[in-house]
């Protein structure tokens, strides 16, 4: 074979055979790249917030408010009236708390929590374990109770239900809307943030204590609501149920509400849950949720809102058909045990 002579610069020339092979291989590679979509690498986005407790303030006897800020004093994500934070407590409990501060203040969030000794332990932990300077993790803000632009509002708040309502009242006032607030509670001394409401027109606010005027009924709370009124209600379950029963849609008015406690079980049938990993089979009666029954056996099972929107109690469904009362999984292989039930006699869960 005749050797390939060097070029004018003394470099060895390339063999024509290997030049051809290289060109063919590059062509094949280009064709494959055109036919096969390029899948970019996906990096998980951490949407959690590290927050420092800036202030703990006792608002009334059993209610404390917490001001939370970024550890570096930076700007926090925006929020609107009705938003809440998912707070991860030091114990591992995850709870939702409405933001009740000023949306224009980008340096601090404020939440308020009433102590409920007979509850799930989150409120007690807030009162006893969280102190100024402590760092916690949260997610959000999220809005499950959106404040809509309307010309006329009636706000109904019961006790700690004032927390999502307070920023709405202040926003309605700034917008120049026609608004009224009815604020109820066991006693006047149990109602937080009365000092902040004192800065608003007194003729638009009715504060009524049960020990002075008796328990209000739904019709009484809605009295004076004119057509075209957007009614926003937050408070104890009996109050919300009474307002819902008394509200009469007229085609122009609307009712919006948020619960701090789970609604009663309706249309329930008894069924069994088999907990595969725990080796337990439990019976769920018609008037209880699967979560309630499972908690009796497994107190550490994860949960939060108990209303089917936060997703904390999402559990793998191994067998059986679930009555999905919340959006848990498009493929039907999971369920939210706080609200969903069985369509048949038994469900097998990955617990």
MOSULPE-V914999 format. One record per residue. N is the residue number from 1. SS is DSSP state (helix for helix, strand for strand, loop for the rest). OMEGA is omega in whole degrees, 0 to 359 (999 if undefined). Layout:
BEGIN
<<N	SS	OMEGA> <N	SS	OMEGA>>
END
This chain:
BEGIN
<<1	loop	181> <2	loop	181> <3	loop	179> <4	loop	183> <5	loop	177> <6	loop	178> <7	loop	185> <8	loop	180> <9	loop	177> <10	loop	180> <11	loop	180> <12	loop	179> <13	loop	181> <14	loop	179> <15	loop	183> <16	helix	180> <17	helix	182> <18	helix	173> <19	helix	180> <20	helix	179> <21	helix	180> <22	helix	180> <23	helix	179> <24	helix	180> <25	helix	178> <26	helix	178> <27	helix	178> <28	helix	180> <29	helix	179> <30	helix	179> <31	helix	180> <32	helix	180> <33	helix	178> <34	helix	183> <35	helix	184> <36	loop	180> <37	loop	178> <38	loop	180> <39	loop	181> <40	loop	177> <41	loop	183> <42	loop	177> <43	loop	179> <44	loop	181> <45	loop	178> <46	loop	182> <47	loop	179> <48	strand	179> <49	strand	170> <50	strand	184> <51	strand	177> <52	strand	179> <53	strand	182> <54	strand	184> <55	strand	170> <56	strand	185> <57	strand	176> <58	strand	182> <59	strand	171> <60	strand	190> <61	loop	185> <62	loop	180> <63	strand	172> <64	strand	173> <65	strand	179> <66	strand	170> <67	strand	185> <68	strand	180> <69	strand	176> <70	strand	180> <71	loop	180> <72	loop	181> <73	loop	184> <74	loop	181> <75	loop	180> <76	loop	176> <77	loop	180> <78	loop	174> <79	loop	180> <80	loop	177> <81	loop	183> <82	loop	181> <83	strand	175> <84	strand	173> <85	strand	168> <86	strand	186> <87	strand	175> <88	strand	183> <89	loop	182> <90	loop	181> <91	loop	187> <92	loop	176> <93	loop	176> <94	strand	183> <95	strand	178> <96	strand	177> <97	strand	181> <98	strand	173> <99	loop	186> <100	loop	179> <101	loop	182> <102	loop	180> <103	loop	180> <104	loop	179> <105	loop	183> <106	loop	182> <107	loop	182> <108	loop	168> <109	strand	173> <110	strand	171> <111	strand	177> <112	strand	188> <113	strand	173> <114	strand	180> <115	loop	179> <116	loop	184> <117	loop	182> <118	loop	182> <119	loop	184> <120	loop	176> <121	loop	182> <122	helix	182> <123	helix	178> <124	helix	179> <125	helix	177> <126	helix	184> <127	helix	189> <128	helix	189> <129	helix	184> <130	loop	181> <131	loop	179> <132	loop	181> <133	loop	180> <134	loop	178> <135	strand	178> <136	strand	177> <137	strand	179> <138	strand	174> <139	strand	181> <140	strand	359> <141	strand	175> <142	strand	183> <143	strand	174> <144	loop	184> <145	loop	190> <146	loop	177> <147	loop	185> <148	loop	180> <149	loop	179> <150	loop	179> <151	loop	187> <152	strand	182> <153	strand	165> <154	strand	180> <155	strand	179> <156	strand	182> <157	strand	176> <158	strand	177> <159	helix	182> <160	helix	174> <161	helix	176> <162	helix	188> <163	helix	176> <164	helix	184> <165	helix	184> <166	helix	177> <167	helix	178> <168	helix	178> <169	helix	181> <170	helix	178> <171	helix	179> <172	helix	179> <173	helix	179> <174	helix	180> <175	helix	182> <176	loop	180> <177	loop	174> <178	strand	185> <179	strand	172> <180	strand	178> <181	strand	170> <182	strand	186> <183	strand	185> <184	strand	177> <185	strand	182> <186	loop	179> <187	loop	177> <188	helix	181> <189	helix	180> <190	helix	186> <191	loop	179> <192	loop	172> <193	loop	174> <194	helix	180> <195	helix	179> <196	helix	177> <197	helix	181> <198	loop	179> <199	loop	180> <200	loop	182> <201	loop	185> <202	helix	182> <203	helix	180> <204	helix	188> <205	strand	174> <206	strand	176> <207	strand	182> <208	strand	180> <209	strand	182> <210	helix	182> <211	helix	179> <212	helix	187> <213	helix	179> <214	loop	181> <215	loop	178> <216	loop	173> <217	loop	185> <218	helix	181> <219	helix	179> <220	helix	179> <221	helix	182> <222	helix	184> <223	loop	178> <224	loop	178> <225	loop	182> <226	loop	175> <227	loop	181> <228	loop	181> <229	loop	171> <230	strand	182> <231	strand	177> <232	strand	187> <233	strand	175> <234	strand	181> <235	strand	180> <236	loop	182> <237	helix	180> <238	helix	179> <239	helix	180> <240	helix	180> <241	helix	179> <242	helix	179> <243	helix	179> <244	helix	181> <245	helix	183> <246	helix	183> <247	loop	180> <248	loop	179> <249	loop	179> <250	loop	180> <251	loop	180> <252	loop	180> <253	loop	179> <254	strand	180> <255	strand	179> <256	strand	182> <257	strand	176> <258	strand	179> <259	strand	170> <260	loop	179> <261	loop	182> <262	loop	177> <263	loop	177> <264	loop	179> <265	loop	178> <266	loop	178> <267	loop	182> <268	loop	173> <269	loop	179> <270	loop	176> <271	strand	179> <272	strand	172> <273	strand	173> <274	strand	179> <275	strand	192> <276	loop	185> <277	loop	181> <278	loop	180> <279	loop	182> <280	strand	170> <281	strand	186> <282	strand	178> <283	strand	179> <284	strand	180> <285	loop	186> <286	loop	186> <287	loop	177> <288	loop	178> <289	loop	175> <290	helix	179> <291	helix	181> <292	helix	182> <293	helix	180> <294	helix	179> <295	helix	178> <296	helix	181> <297	helix	182> <298	loop	185> <299	loop	184> <300	loop	180> <301	loop	186> <302	loop	175> <303	loop	177> <304	loop	191> <305	loop	183> <306	loop	180> <307	loop	172> <308	loop	179> <309	loop	186> <310	loop	178> <311	loop	183> <312	loop	185> <313	loop	180> <314	strand	187> <315	strand	179> <316	strand	179> <317	strand	185> <318	strand	180> <319	strand	181> <320	loop	181> <321	loop	183> <322	strand	169> <323	strand	187> <324	loop	180> <325	loop	174> <326	loop	180> <327	loop	183> <328	loop	184> <329	loop	184> <330	loop	181> <331	loop	178> <332	loop	181> <333	loop	176> <334	strand	178> <335	strand	173> <336	strand	188> <337	loop	179> <338	loop	182> <339	loop	185> <340	loop	184> <341	strand	179> <342	strand	172> <343	loop	178> <344	loop	186> <345	loop	186> <346	strand	172> <347	strand	173> <348	strand	186> <349	strand	179> <350	loop	179> <351	loop	999>>
END
